[in-house]
């Protein structure tokens, strides 16, 4: 999936972009602003299965006025690992 060159703004109450279970992600040269209650970019990934975390490229984005800029969230960690939570 390629998301490039978008202007995402004024999203109230949630993240600007939410991505769930994606392989081969290119998220480049986007501008995200005014998402005061969420992340600019939220990627929910599953490390427990190992086959969903594959080829992520996040580059050249401008993210402003958000709670978190880029949030990578582990939705299903391997047994014995800490509970789901932010990776960054």
ABEGO torsion letter per residue (X at the ends): XBBBGBBBBGBBGBBABBBBGBBGBBBBGBBBBGBAABBABBBBBBAAAGAABBGBBBBGBBBBGBABABBBBBABBBBGBBBBEBAX
